[in-house]
Amino acid sequence: MLSNTDDHRARLLKSALQLSYFTVVWNGIAGAAALVAALAASSPALAAFALNALLDSSASVVLVWRFRTEQSDPNAAERLERRAHGWIAAAMVLVGLYVVVEALRALIGGSHAEDSAFGVTLAALSIAVLPWLGRQKLRVASALPSGALRGDGILTVAAAALAAITLVALLMNSTLAWWWADPAAALVIGAALATEGIRVAVRHRFG
């Protein structure tokens, strides 16, 4: 028979799994669609947004594994928590640095992105969904507690902010013909992602 504490944690684990499953599906689809749109429009900002969404989806796959394992083997929770936490931090830094390099190349080379109505729609939809999703992850992460889920929650909140930056950049490019707004936005996105990844890694290493 489960104690009240065990029952409460079981409910939290279920919530964490539901949020992770939702993220896998939502950001997996949104990220793939945004990547196609980014390639079609040659948009660094949209590509950065797509990579961030796919990273968040991949991180949630790791978290599904982590939380499902705890349900069947609670003793493995701490080991898997540290693995998931470390993977998320490393992925954030690597993707962030890649985006920064590509954004700088576009700025230096004067690369002009095409208009993307589809990209604007994707960014707007993400702004509607991701803030709520990020807040829910942070709430459950605090209650468990789970540093890995907290890191993923921060990634989701960052994704919402990055979607807003992407939306503004796409609109500036299409309405004002400010070609530099797109790669500049990608540069901000990449730098923010890498910086947050380093912070998550420091918390993972030193607690």
C-alpha positions as MATLAB code, in Angstrom:
seq = 'MLSNTDDHRARLLKSALQLSYFTVVWNGIAGAAALVAALAASSPALAAFALNALLDSSASVVLVWRFRTEQSDPNAAERLERRAHGWIAAAMVLVGLYVVVEALRALIGGSHAEDSAFGVTLAALSIAVLPWLGRQKLRVASALPSGALRGDGILTVAAAALAAITLVALLMNSTLAWWWADPAAALVIGAALATEGIRVAVRHRFG';
ca = [
       0.000    0.000    0.000;
       1.338    3.421   -1.001;
       1.871    6.086    1.634;
       0.491    9.577    1.076;
       3.985   10.734    0.128;
       4.453    7.895   -2.362;
       1.003    8.494   -3.834;
       1.735   12.212   -4.230;
       5.040   11.489   -5.984;
       3.324    8.964   -8.256;
       0.867   11.670   -9.340;
       3.724   14.097   -9.947;
       5.564   11.511  -12.039;
       2.409   10.987  -14.090;
       2.131   14.743  -14.662;
       5.813   14.937  -15.626;
       5.319   12.126  -18.135;
       2.229   13.746  -19.651;
       4.048   17.059  -20.086;
       7.046   15.284  -21.606;
       4.890   13.282  -24.029;
       3.092   16.450  -25.103;
       6.413   18.211  -25.687;
       7.758   15.323  -27.765;
       4.749   15.512  -30.087;
       4.203   19.289  -30.196;
       7.802   20.414  -30.560;
       8.687   17.444  -32.740;
       6.040   18.442  -35.290;
       6.609   22.201  -34.913;
      10.385   21.820  -35.114;
      10.304   19.634  -38.219;
       7.829   21.958  -39.941;
       9.866   25.032  -38.985;
      13.049   23.419  -40.303;
      11.400   22.794  -43.681;
      10.177   26.408  -43.728;
      13.632   27.660  -42.722;
      15.314   25.790  -45.567;
      12.740   27.075  -48.055;
      13.141   30.687  -46.881;
      16.891   30.534  -46.081;
      16.032   31.970  -42.661;
      18.654   31.621  -39.892;
      16.172   32.785  -37.233;
      13.593   30.219  -38.281;
      16.289   27.531  -38.426;
      17.397   28.449  -34.897;
      13.805   28.262  -33.694;
      13.404   24.867  -35.383;
      16.583   23.454  -33.828;
      15.532   24.693  -30.402;
      12.128   23.033  -30.766;
      13.695   19.754  -31.907;
      16.153   19.928  -29.003;
      13.284   20.410  -26.555;
      11.480   17.447  -28.112;
      14.614   15.277  -27.858;
      15.178   16.336  -24.251;
      11.634   15.289  -23.452;
      12.276   11.851  -24.963;
      15.137   11.491  -22.463;
      12.828   12.626  -19.653;
      10.159   10.100  -20.652;
      12.804    7.389  -20.265;
      13.899    8.858  -16.932;
      10.393    9.109  -15.405;
       9.124    5.784  -16.763;
      12.176    4.050  -15.301;
      11.519    5.615  -11.891;
       7.969    4.279  -11.982;
       9.291    0.727  -12.322;
      12.588    1.107  -10.427;
      12.653    4.038   -7.949;
      16.240    3.222   -6.940;
      17.446    4.178  -10.426;
      15.907    7.667  -10.231;
      18.976    9.594   -9.051;
      21.326    8.007  -11.593;
      18.942    8.671  -14.478;
      18.225   12.187  -13.226;
      21.906   13.097  -13.476;
      22.252   11.543  -16.922;
      19.206   13.387  -18.252;
      20.342   16.658  -16.664;
      23.799   16.385  -18.212;
      22.500   15.444  -21.669;
      20.106   18.390  -21.772;
      22.852   20.848  -20.748;
      25.315   19.538  -23.348;
      22.728   19.619  -26.131;
      21.746   23.206  -25.301;
      25.357   24.393  -25.486;
      26.144   22.562  -28.740;
      23.001   23.701  -30.555;
      23.437   27.251  -29.255;
      27.025   27.472  -30.509;
      26.044   26.060  -33.907;
      23.290   28.663  -34.270;
      25.699   31.478  -33.299;
      28.218   30.393  -35.947;
      25.566   30.145  -38.681;
      24.060   33.513  -37.713;
      27.464   35.211  -37.877;
      28.103   33.670  -41.286;
      24.765   35.012  -42.540;
      25.428   38.497  -41.125;
      28.950   38.701  -42.524;
      27.902   37.275  -45.881;
      24.835   39.514  -46.168;
      22.485   36.552  -46.620;
      18.885   37.641  -47.275;
      16.017   35.451  -46.035;
      12.813   35.069  -48.053;
       9.378   35.871  -46.648;
       7.736   32.951  -44.811;
       4.040   33.194  -43.955;
       4.190   29.590  -42.753;
       7.067   30.441  -40.430;
       5.128   33.391  -39.019;
       2.172   31.093  -38.316;
       4.349   28.489  -36.585;
       6.014   31.109  -34.392;
       2.646   32.612  -33.435;
       1.206   29.200  -32.508;
       4.264   28.449  -30.394;
       3.863   31.743  -28.533;
       0.316   30.654  -27.680;
       1.310   27.202  -26.354;
       4.878   27.223  -25.015;
       4.585   29.699  -22.106;
       1.869   27.554  -20.504;
       3.848   24.361  -21.135;
       7.031   25.814  -19.656;
       5.258   27.026  -16.517;
       3.704   23.598  -15.949;
       7.090   21.896  -16.281;
       8.690   24.271  -13.783;
       5.819   23.762  -11.335;
       6.100   19.957  -11.454;
       9.922   20.101  -11.420;
       9.832   22.139   -8.209;
       7.405   19.725   -6.564;
       9.271   16.502   -7.466;
      12.052   17.954   -7.323;
      13.828   17.329  -10.652;
      16.731   19.378  -11.972;
      16.433   17.679  -15.363;
      12.767   18.630  -15.724;
      13.594   22.124  -14.497;
      16.261   22.416  -17.191;
      13.765   21.245  -19.789;
      11.194   23.695  -18.432;
      13.678   26.541  -18.801;
      14.344   25.324  -22.345;
      10.617   25.483  -23.092;
      10.226   28.967  -21.592;
      13.252   30.065  -23.608;
      11.657   28.539  -26.702;
       8.586   30.720  -26.147;
      10.758   33.835  -25.951;
      12.713   32.710  -28.991;
       9.471   32.157  -30.911;
       8.571   35.780  -30.174;
      12.000   36.967  -31.347;
      11.658   34.858  -34.498;
       8.186   36.241  -35.191;
       9.384   39.848  -34.862;
      12.406   39.158  -37.092;
      10.288   37.513  -39.802;
       7.810   40.395  -39.773;
      10.589   43.002  -39.886;
      12.166   41.198  -42.810;
       8.910   40.959  -44.769;
       7.445   44.404  -44.013;
      10.524   46.619  -43.642;
      13.007   44.624  -45.745;
      15.465   44.623  -42.834;
      17.393   41.559  -43.991;
      19.785   41.713  -41.033;
      16.933   41.281  -38.502;
      16.679   37.566  -39.294;
      20.329   36.542  -38.679;
      20.562   39.026  -35.787;
      17.613   37.296  -34.128;
      19.278   33.928  -34.721;
      22.432   35.269  -33.054;
      20.436   36.297  -29.970;
      18.687   32.914  -29.890;
      21.926   30.951  -30.162;
      23.743   33.010  -27.541;
      20.834   32.713  -25.104;
      20.589   28.964  -25.633;
      24.324   28.356  -25.150;
      24.424   30.594  -22.067;
      21.487   28.822  -20.456;
      23.043   25.459  -21.312;
      26.212   26.468  -19.455;
      24.127   27.511  -16.438;
      22.295   24.183  -16.461;
      25.647   22.365  -16.725;
      27.029   24.287  -13.737;
      23.953   23.399  -11.667;
      24.338   19.786  -12.800;
      28.013   19.693  -11.809;
      27.917   21.593   -8.533;
      24.290   21.176   -7.470;
];
